[in-house]
Amino acid sequence: SGFGANTVIMAHPETAQKDGKIVYSIFGHNDSVSVANGDVINKGDSFATVGSEGRSTGPHLHWETRLAEPGLAGKDIFKHEVSMTVNPLKFC
């Protein structure tokens, strides 16, 4: 993806849909990441710093929320056309 090597993909299993789809958040263009695959991130935790990695015109946070088929994890959601962008405010 064009988000750079320091992309964080966070699954939100507590928001699983009736059809089994899982909500994921993608945070891209980070300068650094302070979490590893499988870590649990809690509300208020810092997990990355804003940067301009990948295809970017300047430092910023790129945040997407996607709905993906169950069983997809990590960067696999970029390899399949089964994910779709959703409005994150719907899940607040």
BAFIFI-238425 format. One record per atom (N, C-alpha, C, CB): residue number from 1; atom name; residue in one letter; x, y, z. Coordinates in pm, 1 decimal, always signed. Glycine has a CB too. Example, Ala and Ser with C-alpha at 12.3 -4.5 7.8 and 13.67 -1.06 7.14 Angstrom:
+-----+-------+---------+----------+----------+----------+
! num ! atomo ! residuo !       px !       py !       pz !
+-----+-------+---------+----------+----------+----------+
!   1 !     N !       A !  +1319.0 !   -569.0 !   +780.0 !
!   1 !    CA !       A !  +1230.0 !   -450.0 !   +780.0 !
!   1 !     C !       A !  +1320.0 !   -330.0 !   +780.0 !
!   1 !    CB !       A !  +1130.8 !   -447.3 !   +904.6 !
!   2 !     N !       S !  +1285.0 !   -225.0 !   +708.0 !
!   2 !    CA !       S !  +1367.0 !   -106.0 !   +714.0 !
!   2 !     C !       S !  +1290.0 !     +3.0 !   +787.0 !
!   2 !    CB !       S !  +1408.4 !    -59.8 !   +572.5 !
+-----+-------+---------+----------+----------+----------+
This chain:
+-----+-------+---------+----------+----------+----------+
! num ! atomo ! residuo !       px !       py !       pz !
+-----+-------+---------+----------+----------+----------+
!   1 !     N !       S !    +84.1 !   -119.3 !     +0.0 !
!   1 !    CA !       S !     +0.0 !     +0.0 !     +0.0 !
!   1 !     C !       S !    +87.2 !   +123.7 !     +0.0 !
!   1 !    CB !       S !    -94.9 !     +0.9 !   +121.3 !
!   2 !     N !       G !    +30.5 !   +237.6 !    -23.1 !
!   2 !    CA !       G !   +103.4 !   +363.2 !    -24.1 !
!   2 !     C !       G !   +111.8 !   +429.5 !   +111.6 !
!   2 !    CB !       G !    +40.6 !   +456.3 !   -120.0 !
!   3 !     N !       F !    +75.8 !   +356.0 !   +217.3 !
!   3 !    CA !       F !    +74.5 !   +413.5 !   +351.9 !
!   3 !     C !       F !   +210.4 !   +409.3 !   +419.3 !
!   3 !    CB !       F !    -25.6 !   +341.1 !   +437.5 !
!   4 !     N !       G !   +309.2 !   +342.1 !   +361.8 !
!   4 !    CA !       G !   +441.0 !   +331.1 !   +422.2 !
!   4 !     C !       G !   +455.2 !   +205.6 !   +505.4 !
!   4 !    CB !       G !   +469.3 !   +451.7 !   +506.9 !
!   5 !     N !       A !   +578.8 !   +177.3 !   +544.7 !
!   5 !    CA !       A !   +610.1 !    +54.4 !   +618.0 !
!   5 !     C !       A !   +556.5 !    +54.9 !   +760.6 !
!   5 !    CB !       A !   +759.1 !    +33.2 !   +620.8 !
!   6 !     N !       N !   +529.7 !   +170.0 !   +815.8 !
!   6 !    CA !       N !   +486.5 !   +180.4 !   +956.3 !
!   6 !     C !       N !   +335.0 !   +186.6 !   +971.6 !
!   6 !    CB !       N !   +548.1 !   +303.3 !  +1020.3 !
!   7 !     N !       T !   +262.5 !   +121.2 !   +883.7 !
!   7 !    CA !       T !   +116.7 !   +119.3 !   +890.0 !
!   7 !     C !       T !    +69.2 !    +30.8 !  +1005.4 !
!   7 !    CB !       T !    +57.6 !    +69.7 !   +756.5 !
!   8 !     N !       V !    -30.5 !    +77.9 !  +1079.4 !
!   8 !    CA !       V !    -92.0 !     -0.7 !  +1186.2 !
!   8 !     C !       V !   -232.6 !    -38.6 !  +1140.9 !
!   8 !    CB !       V !    -95.3 !    +78.9 !  +1322.1 !
!   9 !     N !       I !   -263.2 !   -167.9 !  +1147.2 !
!   9 !    CA !       I !   -397.1 !   -217.3 !  +1115.5 !
!   9 !     C !       I !   -454.2 !   -274.8 !  +1243.8 !
!   9 !    CB !       I !   -394.8 !   -325.0 !   +999.6 !
!  10 !     N !       M !   -562.5 !   -215.5 !  +1289.6 !
!  10 !    CA !       M !   -621.5 !   -251.1 !  +1418.8 !
!  10 !     C !       M !   -759.4 !   -312.6 !  +1397.6 !
!  10 !    CB !       M !   -631.2 !   -126.9 !  +1511.2 !
!  11 !     N !       A !   -777.6 !   -435.6 !  +1443.1 !
!  11 !    CA !       A !   -907.9 !   -501.7 !  +1435.0 !
!  11 !     C !       A !   -992.3 !   -460.2 !  +1554.3 !
!  11 !    CB !       A !   -892.3 !   -656.4 !  +1429.8 !
!  12 !     N !       H !  -1121.6 !   -447.2 !  +1532.4 !
!  12 !    CA !       H !  -1217.5 !   -413.5 !  +1637.8 !
!  12 !     C !       H !  -1319.7 !   -527.4 !  +1648.3 !
!  12 !    CB !       H !  -1288.7 !   -275.8 !  +1608.3 !
!  13 !     N !       P !  -1281.9 !   -642.6 !  +1703.9 !
!  13 !    CA !       P !  -1371.4 !   -758.9 !  +1705.5 !
!  13 !     C !       P !  -1500.3 !   -734.5 !  +1783.0 !
!  13 !    CB !       P !  -1299.9 !   -877.3 !  +1764.5 !
!  14 !     N !       E !  -1499.6 !   -639.2 !  +1874.8 !
!  14 !    CA !       E !  -1620.8 !   -610.1 !  +1951.8 !
!  14 !     C !       E !  -1729.5 !   -547.9 !  +1865.4 !
!  14 !    CB !       E !  -1588.4 !   -517.5 !  +2067.9 !
!  15 !     N !       T !  -1694.0 !   -505.6 !  +1744.7 !
!  15 !    CA !       T !  -1792.0 !   -445.7 !  +1654.1 !
!  15 !     C !       T !  -1828.3 !   -540.8 !  +1540.0 !
!  15 !    CB !       T !  -1738.1 !   -314.1 !  +1597.3 !
!  16 !     N !       A !  -1806.4 !   -670.0 !  +1559.4 !
!  16 !    CA !       A !  -1838.3 !   -767.7 !  +1454.3 !
!  16 !     C !       A !  -1984.2 !   -754.3 !  +1411.6 !
!  16 !    CB !       A !  -1810.0 !   -911.9 !  +1503.2 !
!  17 !     N !       Q !  -2005.4 !   -765.4 !  +1283.1 !
!  17 !    CA !       Q !  -2138.1 !   -753.2 !  +1224.8 !
!  17 !     C !       Q !  -2211.2 !   -887.1 !  +1230.3 !
!  17 !    CB !       Q !  -2128.8 !   -703.0 !  +1079.9 !
!  18 !     N !       K !  -2341.7 !   -884.5 !  +1210.1 !
!  18 !    CA !       K !  -2420.9 !  -1008.1 !  +1212.7 !
!  18 !     C !       K !  -2375.0 !  -1108.9 !  +1108.9 !
!  18 !    CB !       K !  -2567.0 !   -976.7 !  +1190.8 !
!  19 !     N !       D !  -2322.3 !  -1060.2 !   +996.1 !
!  19 !    CA !       D !  -2275.3 !  -1150.7 !   +890.9 !
!  19 !     C !       D !  -2131.2 !  -1195.9 !   +913.9 !
!  19 !    CB !       D !  -2286.6 !  -1083.1 !   +755.1 !
!  20 !     N !       G !  -2071.8 !  -1157.8 !  +1028.0 !
!  20 !    CA !       G !  -1936.6 !  -1201.1 !  +1062.3 !
!  20 !     C !       G !  -1826.8 !  -1106.1 !  +1019.8 !
!  20 !    CB !       G !  -1910.9 !  -1332.4 !  +1002.3 !
!  21 !     N !       K !  -1860.7 !  -1003.7 !   +941.9 !
!  21 !    CA !       K !  -1758.7 !   -908.8 !   +898.8 !
!  21 !     C !       K !  -1701.9 !   -834.3 !  +1019.7 !
!  21 !    CB !       K !  -1816.9 !   -809.1 !   +796.2 !
!  22 !     N !       I !  -1573.6 !   -800.1 !  +1011.9 !
!  22 !    CA !       I !  -1501.7 !   -735.6 !  +1120.5 !
!  22 !     C !       I !  -1465.3 !   -593.3 !  +1079.5 !
!  22 !    CB !       I !  -1375.2 !   -816.2 !  +1158.3 !
!  23 !     N !       V !  -1473.3 !   -500.6 !  +1173.3 !
!  23 !    CA !       V !  -1432.4 !   -362.8 !  +1149.5 !
!  23 !     C !       V !  -1283.4 !   -350.5 !  +1180.4 !
!  23 !    CB !       V !  -1516.3 !   -263.2 !  +1236.1 !
!  24 !     N !       Y !  -1209.1 !   -289.0 !  +1087.6 !
!  24 !    CA !       Y !  -1067.1 !   -262.4 !  +1103.8 !
!  24 !     C !       Y !  -1042.9 !   -113.3 !  +1089.6 !
!  24 !    CB !       Y !   -983.3 !   -341.8 !  +1001.0 !
!  25 !     N !       S !   -946.2 !    -60.1 !  +1163.1 !
!  25 !    CA !       S !   -896.5 !    +75.3 !  +1140.9 !
!  25 !     C !       S !   -755.9 !    +64.3 !  +1085.3 !
!  25 !    CB !       S !   -898.9 !   +160.2 !  +1272.5 !
!  26 !     N !       I !   -724.0 !   +150.8 !   +991.2 !
!  26 !    CA !       I !   -592.1 !   +155.1 !   +929.7 !
!  26 !     C !       I !   -535.0 !   +293.9 !   +956.2 !
!  26 !    CB !       I !   -598.4 !   +123.4 !   +775.1 !
!  27 !     N !       F !   -414.8 !   +297.4 !  +1012.8 !
!  27 !    CA !       F !   -346.7 !   +423.3 !  +1042.1 !
!  27 !     C !       F !   -218.0 !   +424.3 !   +960.2 !
!  27 !    CB !       F !   -317.3 !   +439.7 !  +1196.9 !
!  28 !     N !       G !   -210.3 !   +514.6 !   +863.6 !
!  28 !    CA !       G !    -97.3 !   +514.7 !   +771.9 !
!  28 !     C !       G !    -12.7 !   +639.8 !   +777.7 !
!  28 !    CB !       G !   -145.7 !   +496.1 !   +634.3 !
!  29 !     N !       H !   +102.4 !   +632.1 !   +710.8 !
!  29 !    CA !       H !   +201.5 !   +739.4 !   +697.3 !
!  29 !     C !       H !   +272.4 !   +769.4 !   +828.9 !
!  29 !    CB !       H !   +134.8 !   +865.6 !   +645.5 !
!  30 !     N !       N !   +272.4 !   +673.1 !   +922.2 !
!  30 !    CA !       N !   +334.4 !   +693.6 !  +1053.1 !
!  30 !     C !       N !   +486.3 !   +703.8 !  +1042.3 !
!  30 !    CB !       N !   +296.6 !   +579.9 !  +1147.8 !
!  31 !     N !       D !   +544.7 !   +787.1 !  +1129.1 !
!  31 !    CA !       D !   +689.7 !   +799.2 !  +1138.0 !
!  31 !     C !       D !   +747.8 !   +680.4 !  +1212.6 !
!  31 !    CB !       D !   +729.3 !   +930.4 !  +1207.2 !
!  32 !     N !       S !   +680.5 !   +637.9 !  +1320.0 !
!  32 !    CA !       S !   +725.0 !   +522.1 !  +1397.2 !
!  32 !     C !       S !   +604.5 !   +452.5 !  +1458.4 !
!  32 !    CB !       S !   +825.3 !   +564.0 !  +1507.4 !
!  33 !     N !       V !   +623.9 !   +326.9 !  +1496.6 !
!  33 !    CA !       V !   +518.4 !   +245.6 !  +1556.4 !
!  33 !     C !       V !   +572.7 !   +185.6 !  +1685.5 !
!  33 !    CB !       V !   +469.3 !   +133.7 !  +1458.0 !
!  34 !     N !       S !   +490.9 !   +186.7 !  +1792.0 !
!  34 !    CA !       S !   +536.2 !   +133.9 !  +1921.7 !
!  34 !     C !       S !   +459.8 !     +8.2 !  +1963.5 !
!  34 !    CB !       S !   +521.2 !   +240.5 !  +2029.4 !
!  35 !     N !       V !   +396.4 !    -59.6 !  +1868.3 !
!  35 !    CA !       V !   +325.1 !   -184.4 !  +1894.9 !
!  35 !     C !       V !   +371.7 !   -290.0 !  +1796.2 !
!  35 !    CB !       V !   +171.1 !   -164.5 !  +1885.7 !
!  36 !     N !       A !   +344.0 !   -414.7 !  +1830.4 !
!  36 !    CA !       A !   +379.7 !   -527.3 !  +1742.4 !
!  36 !     C !       A !   +253.8 !   -606.0 !  +1709.3 !
!  36 !    CB !       A !   +486.5 !   -620.0 !  +1809.3 !
!  37 !     N !       N !   +262.9 !   -689.5 !  +1609.3 !
!  37 !    CA !       N !   +151.2 !   -773.4 !  +1568.8 !
!  37 !     C !       N !    +99.5 !   -853.0 !  +1688.7 !
!  37 !    CB !       N !   +193.1 !   -868.3 !  +1454.5 !
!  38 !     N !       G !    -31.2 !   -845.8 !  +1711.9 !
!  38 !    CA !       G !    -93.3 !   -919.9 !  +1821.0 !
!  38 !     C !       G !   -108.3 !   -841.5 !  +1950.4 !
!  38 !    CB !       G !    -14.7 !  -1041.6 !  +1847.8 !
!  39 !     N !       D !    -44.0 !   -725.0 !  +1961.4 !
!  39 !    CA !       D !    -59.1 !   -643.5 !  +2082.1 !
!  39 !     C !       D !   -202.9 !   -594.2 !  +2096.1 !
!  39 !    CB !       D !    +38.1 !   -523.8 !  +2079.2 !
!  40 !     N !       V !   -247.9 !   -581.0 !  +2219.8 !
!  40 !    CA !       V !   -379.3 !   -523.0 !  +2247.7 !
!  40 !     C !       V !   -359.4 !   -374.4 !  +2273.3 !
!  40 !    CB !       V !   -449.3 !   -593.3 !  +2370.2 !
!  41 !     N !       I !   -436.6 !   -292.7 !  +2203.0 !
!  41 !    CA !       I !   -429.4 !   -147.3 !  +2218.8 !
!  41 !     C !       I !   -557.2 !   -102.9 !  +2288.2 !
!  41 !    CB !       I !   -411.0 !    -73.9 !  +2080.0 !
!  42 !     N !       N !   -541.5 !    -32.9 !  +2398.7 !
!  42 !    CA !       N !   -656.4 !    +15.5 !  +2475.0 !
!  42 !     C !       N !   -679.5 !   +163.3 !  +2450.1 !
!  42 !    CB !       N !   -636.5 !    -10.0 !  +2624.3 !
!  43 !     N !       K !   -799.8 !   +209.4 !  +2479.0 !
!  43 !    CA !       K !   -835.1 !   +349.4 !  +2464.6 !
!  43 !     C !       K !   -731.8 !   +434.8 !  +2537.7 !
!  43 !    CB !       K !   -977.8 !   +376.4 !  +2518.9 !
!  44 !     N !       G !   -678.6 !   +533.7 !  +2470.1 !
!  44 !    CA !       G !   -581.3 !   +624.5 !  +2528.8 !
!  44 !     C !       G !   -436.7 !   +583.9 !  +2508.0 !
!  44 !    CB !       G !   -607.1 !   +636.7 !  +2672.8 !
!  45 !     N !       D !   -411.1 !   +460.8 !  +2460.6 !
!  45 !    CA !       D !   -274.1 !   +415.2 !  +2436.6 !
!  45 !     C !       D !   -215.4 !   +485.3 !  +2314.6 !
!  45 !    CB !       D !   -270.2 !   +262.2 !  +2417.3 !
!  46 !     N !       S !    -89.1 !   +518.8 !  +2323.2 !
!  46 !    CA !       S !    -15.7 !   +571.1 !  +2208.1 !
!  46 !     C !       S !    +43.8 !   +451.3 !  +2134.6 !
!  46 !    CB !       S !    +96.6 !   +674.1 !  +2251.8 !
!  47 !     N !       F !    +28.7 !   +445.2 !  +2002.5 !
!  47 !    CA !       F !    +79.7 !   +330.5 !  +1928.0 !
!  47 !     C !       F !   +160.1 !   +369.4 !  +1805.3 !
!  47 !    CB !       F !    -33.7 !   +242.8 !  +1886.8 !
!  48 !     N !       A !   +162.1 !   +498.2 !  +1768.9 !
!  48 !    CA !       A !   +238.1 !   +543.3 !  +1652.6 !
!  48 !     C !       A !   +256.4 !   +694.8 !  +1661.2 !
!  48 !    CB !       A !   +166.5 !   +503.2 !  +1519.6 !
!  49 !     N !       T !   +352.5 !   +744.7 !  +1582.8 !
!  49 !    CA !       T !   +371.3 !   +888.8 !  +1573.3 !
!  49 !     C !       T !   +343.2 !   +934.1 !  +1430.1 !
!  49 !    CB !       T !   +515.0 !   +929.0 !  +1616.7 !
!  50 !     N !       V !   +287.0 !  +1051.4 !  +1416.8 !
!  50 !    CA !       V !   +250.3 !  +1107.3 !  +1286.4 !
!  50 !     C !       V !   +375.2 !  +1123.6 !  +1200.5 !
!  50 !    CB !       V !   +177.7 !  +1243.3 !  +1303.0 !
!  51 !     N !       G !   +360.6 !  +1091.4 !  +1074.0 !
!  51 !    CA !       G !   +473.5 !  +1104.6 !   +983.0 !
!  51 !     C !       G !   +428.2 !  +1131.0 !   +840.7 !
!  51 !    CB !       G !   +559.0 !   +980.2 !   +987.3 !
!  52 !     N !       S !   +519.6 !  +1102.9 !   +748.7 !
!  52 !    CA !       S !   +493.3 !  +1126.0 !   +606.9 !
!  52 !     C !       S !   +548.8 !  +1009.8 !   +524.4 !
!  52 !    CB !       S !   +555.4 !  +1260.5 !   +560.5 !
!  53 !     N !       E !   +542.6 !   +889.1 !   +579.4 !
!  53 !    CA !       E !   +593.3 !   +770.3 !   +511.4 !
!  53 !     C !       E !   +503.7 !   +733.0 !   +393.5 !
!  53 !    CB !       E !   +603.7 !   +652.6 !   +609.6 !
!  54 !     N !       G !   +559.3 !   +660.2 !   +298.6 !
!  54 !    CA !       G !   +482.1 !   +615.6 !   +183.3 !
!  54 !     C !       G !   +452.9 !   +730.7 !    +88.2 !
!  54 !    CB !       G !   +352.1 !   +551.2 !   +228.6 !
!  55 !     N !       R !   +344.1 !   +717.9 !    +14.9 !
!  55 !    CA !       R !   +304.7 !   +823.3 !    -79.4 !
!  55 !     C !       R !   +229.2 !   +930.5 !     -2.3 !
!  55 !    CB !       R !   +217.0 !   +766.1 !   -196.5 !
!  56 !     N !       S !   +298.9 !  +1036.6 !    +32.4 !
!  56 !    CA !       S !   +242.9 !  +1140.7 !   +118.0 !
!  56 !     C !       S !   +298.3 !  +1275.8 !    +76.2 !
!  56 !    CB !       S !   +273.8 !  +1112.8 !   +267.1 !
!  57 !     N !       T !   +220.1 !  +1379.8 !    +95.4 !
!  57 !    CA !       T !   +265.5 !  +1515.1 !    +61.6 !
!  57 !     C !       T !   +311.4 !  +1592.8 !   +183.7 !
!  57 !    CB !       T !   +154.9 !  +1591.4 !     -8.0 !
!  58 !     N !       G !   +302.3 !  +1532.8 !   +301.3 !
!  58 !    CA !       G !   +346.1 !  +1598.0 !   +424.4 !
!  58 !     C !       G !   +296.0 !  +1521.0 !   +544.6 !
!  58 !    CB !       G !   +297.1 !  +1743.4 !   +429.9 !
!  59 !     N !       P !   +349.5 !  +1550.8 !   +663.1 !
!  59 !    CA !       P !   +309.4 !  +1478.2 !   +783.7 !
!  59 !     C !       P !   +159.7 !  +1490.8 !   +812.0 !
!  59 !    CB !       P !   +388.3 !  +1528.8 !   +903.1 !
!  60 !     N !       H !    +96.9 !  +1379.2 !   +836.9 !
!  60 !    CA !       H !    -45.2 !  +1376.6 !   +872.2 !
!  60 !     C !       H !    -82.3 !  +1235.3 !   +916.2 !
!  60 !    CB !       H !   -134.1 !  +1422.7 !   +752.0 !
!  61 !     N !       L !   -196.8 !  +1221.3 !   +977.0 !
!  61 !    CA !       L !   -250.8 !  +1089.4 !  +1011.9 !
!  61 !     C !       L !   -352.5 !  +1050.3 !   +905.5 !
!  61 !    CB !       L !   -316.0 !  +1089.7 !  +1155.0 !
!  62 !     N !       H !   -330.1 !   +937.1 !   +844.3 !
!  62 !    CA !       H !   -428.4 !   +882.5 !   +750.4 !
!  62 !     C !       H !   -501.9 !   +772.3 !   +824.9 !
!  62 !    CB !       H !   -360.5 !   +828.2 !   +616.9 !
!  63 !     N !       W !   -630.5 !   +792.7 !   +849.4 !
!  63 !    CA !       W !   -710.9 !   +696.0 !   +924.8 !
!  63 !     C !       W !   -825.6 !   +650.3 !   +837.9 !
!  63 !    CB !       W !   -763.6 !   +756.9 !  +1057.8 !
!  64 !     N !       E !   -835.8 !   +520.6 !   +818.5 !
!  64 !    CA !       E !   -948.2 !   +461.1 !   +747.0 !
!  64 !     C !       E !  -1013.3 !   +358.0 !   +837.1 !
!  64 !    CB !       E !   -902.7 !   +396.8 !   +612.7 !
!  65 !     N !       T !  -1140.5 !   +341.0 !   +821.0 !
!  65 !    CA !       T !  -1211.9 !   +232.7 !   +887.6 !
!  65 !     C !       T !  -1274.7 !   +149.2 !   +777.9 !
!  65 !    CB !       T !  -1320.1 !   +286.4 !   +989.7 !
!  66 !     N !       R !  -1250.0 !    +18.0 !   +783.5 !
!  66 !    CA !       R !  -1299.0 !    -72.2 !   +678.9 !
!  66 !     C !       R !  -1373.8 !   -188.4 !   +741.7 !
!  66 !    CB !       R !  -1182.6 !   -124.1 !   +591.6 !
!  67 !     N !       L !  -1460.9 !   -244.5 !   +663.5 !
!  67 !    CA !       L !  -1536.0 !   -363.6 !   +700.5 !
!  67 !     C !       L !  -1482.8 !   -476.1 !   +612.7 !
!  67 !    CB !       L !  -1692.5 !   -343.5 !   +682.8 !
!  68 !     N !       A !  -1435.3 !   -585.3 !   +673.9 !
!  68 !    CA !       A !  -1373.1 !   -692.9 !   +596.1 !
!  68 !     C !       A !  -1431.0 !   -828.2 !   +633.8 !
!  68 !    CB !       A !  -1221.5 !   -693.4 !   +616.8 !
!  69 !     N !       E !  -1415.6 !   -922.7 !   +543.2 !
!  69 !    CA !       E !  -1461.4 !  -1059.0 !   +565.7 !
!  69 !     C !       E !  -1388.5 !  -1118.7 !   +685.6 !
!  69 !    CB !       E !  -1439.3 !  -1145.8 !   +439.8 !
!  70 !     N !       P !  -1453.3 !  -1205.9 !   +760.3 !
!  70 !    CA !       P !  -1384.8 !  -1271.8 !   +871.7 !
!  70 !     C !       P !  -1267.7 !  -1355.9 !   +820.6 !
!  70 !    CB !       P !  -1483.3 !  -1360.2 !   +951.1 !
!  71 !     N !       G !  -1164.5 !  -1367.2 !   +901.6 !
!  71 !    CA !       G !  -1048.8 !  -1447.5 !   +865.2 !
!  71 !     C !       G !   -937.3 !  -1368.2 !   +801.4 !
!  71 !    CB !       G !  -1089.9 !  -1555.3 !   +773.4 !
!  72 !     N !       L !   -966.5 !  -1247.7 !   +752.9 !
!  72 !    CA !       L !   -860.0 !  -1164.9 !   +697.7 !
!  72 !     C !       L !   -791.5 !  -1093.3 !   +812.3 !
!  72 !    CB !       L !   -915.0 !  -1063.5 !   +593.0 !
!  73 !     N !       A !   -661.6 !  -1080.7 !   +803.5 !
!  73 !    CA !       A !   -586.7 !  -1014.5 !   +909.2 !
!  73 !     C !       A !   -471.3 !   -936.7 !   +848.3 !
!  73 !    CB !       A !   -535.1 !  -1116.7 !  +1012.8 !
!  74 !     N !       G !   -429.2 !   -835.4 !   +920.1 !
!  74 !    CA !       G !   -312.9 !   -758.4 !   +879.2 !
!  74 !     C !       G !   -322.7 !   -707.1 !   +737.6 !
!  74 !    CB !       G !   -190.3 !   -840.6 !   +893.4 !
!  75 !     N !       K !   -210.7 !   -712.9 !   +667.4 !
!  75 !    CA !       K !   -205.0 !   -657.0 !   +533.1 !
!  75 !     C !       K !   -284.0 !   -737.5 !   +431.6 !
!  75 !    CB !       K !    -62.9 !   -647.0 !   +488.6 !
!  76 !     N !       D !   -337.1 !   -855.2 !   +470.9 !
!  76 !    CA !       D !   -422.2 !   -932.3 !   +380.7 !
!  76 !     C !       D !   -544.9 !   -852.8 !   +337.2 !
!  76 !    CB !       D !   -465.6 !  -1062.0 !   +447.7 !
!  77 !     N !       I !   -590.0 !   -758.2 !   +419.9 !
!  77 !    CA !       I !   -709.3 !   -682.8 !   +380.6 !
!  77 !     C !       I !   -681.2 !   -593.1 !   +260.6 !
!  77 !    CB !       I !   -760.0 !   -598.7 !   +497.8 !
!  78 !     N !       F !   -552.8 !   -564.2 !   +232.8 !
!  78 !    CA !       F !   -518.5 !   -486.2 !   +113.5 !
!  78 !     C !       F !   -514.1 !   -573.0 !    -11.2 !
!  78 !    CB !       F !   -384.4 !   -416.7 !   +132.5 !
!  79 !     N !       K !   -497.1 !   -704.4 !     +6.2 !
!  79 !    CA !       K !   -481.2 !   -795.6 !   -107.1 !
!  79 !     C !       K !   -614.4 !   -843.4 !   -162.7 !
!  79 !    CB !       K !   -398.0 !   -914.6 !    -66.2 !
!  80 !     N !       H !   -721.8 !   -819.7 !    -91.7 !
!  80 !    CA !       H !   -852.7 !   -870.0 !   -133.3 !
!  80 !     C !       H !   -950.2 !   -753.8 !   -152.2 !
!  80 !    CB !       H !   -908.0 !   -970.7 !    -29.5 !
!  81 !     N !       E !  -1033.6 !   -765.4 !   -247.2 !
!  81 !    CA !       E !  -1132.7 !   -661.0 !   -274.4 !
!  81 !     C !       E !  -1259.1 !   -682.1 !   -192.6 !
!  81 !    CB !       E !  -1167.1 !   -657.5 !   -423.3 !
!  82 !     N !       V !  -1249.1 !   -753.2 !    -81.8 !
!  82 !    CA !       V !  -1367.7 !   -779.0 !     +0.1 !
!  82 !     C !       V !  -1382.8 !   -675.3 !   +111.2 !
!  82 !    CB !       V !  -1360.5 !   -919.3 !    +60.6 !
!  83 !     N !       S !  -1281.9 !   -589.6 !   +128.7 !
!  83 !    CA !       S !  -1294.8 !   -487.1 !   +232.2 !
!  83 !     C !       S !  -1358.2 !   -363.2 !   +170.8 !
!  83 !    CB !       S !  -1156.6 !   -453.1 !   +295.6 !
!  84 !     N !       M !  -1424.8 !   -287.3 !   +253.8 !
!  84 !    CA !       M !  -1486.1 !   -164.1 !   +206.3 !
!  84 !     C !       M !  -1472.8 !    -58.5 !   +315.2 !
!  84 !    CB !       M !  -1635.5 !   -186.4 !   +167.7 !
!  85 !     N !       T !  -1460.2 !    +65.0 !   +274.3 !
!  85 !    CA !       T !  -1448.6 !   +174.8 !   +368.5 !
!  85 !     C !       T !  -1586.1 !   +205.1 !   +425.9 !
!  85 !    CB !       T !  -1387.8 !   +300.2 !   +300.9 !
!  86 !     N !       V !  -1591.2 !   +231.2 !   +557.4 !
!  86 !    CA !       V !  -1717.2 !   +263.9 !   +624.6 !
!  86 !     C !       V !  -1700.3 !   +392.9 !   +703.7 !
!  86 !    CB !       V !  -1762.5 !   +148.0 !   +717.8 !
!  87 !     N !       N !  -1809.2 !   +451.3 !   +743.8 !
!  87 !    CA !       N !  -1807.7 !   +573.2 !   +824.2 !
!  87 !     C !       N !  -1777.2 !   +537.3 !   +969.8 !
!  87 !    CB !       N !  -1943.7 !   +648.8 !   +813.2 !
!  88 !     N !       P !  -1662.7 !   +578.8 !  +1024.3 !
!  88 !    CA !       P !  -1628.1 !   +540.7 !  +1161.5 !
!  88 !     C !       P !  -1720.9 !   +599.6 !  +1266.6 !
!  88 !    CB !       P !  -1487.8 !   +582.5 !  +1191.3 !
!  89 !     N !       L !  -1785.6 !   +709.9 !  +1236.8 !
!  89 !    CA !       L !  -1875.3 !   +772.7 !  +1333.6 !
!  89 !     C !       L !  -1994.0 !   +683.2 !  +1368.1 !
!  89 !    CB !       L !  -1925.2 !   +905.6 !  +1279.8 !
!  90 !     N !       K !  -2026.3 !   +591.4 !  +1276.9 !
!  90 !    CA !       K !  -2136.3 !   +497.6 !  +1299.8 !
!  90 !     C !       K !  -2106.6 !   +405.0 !  +1417.7 !
!  90 !    CB !       K !  -2162.7 !   +414.9 !  +1173.5 !
!  91 !     N !       F !  -1979.1 !   +386.2 !  +1450.9 !
!  91 !    CA !       F !  -1940.5 !   +291.8 !  +1554.5 !
!  91 !     C !       F !  -1899.4 !   +359.6 !  +1685.9 !
!  91 !    CB !       F !  -1827.7 !   +206.3 !  +1504.5 !
!  92 !     N !       C !  -1915.4 !   +490.9 !  +1694.8 !
!  92 !    CA !       C !  -1878.8 !   +563.4 !  +1816.9 !
!  92 !     C !       C !  -1987.6 !   +552.6 !  +1922.5 !
!  92 !    CB !       C !  -1851.6 !   +710.3 !  +1785.5 !
+-----+-------+---------+----------+----------+----------+
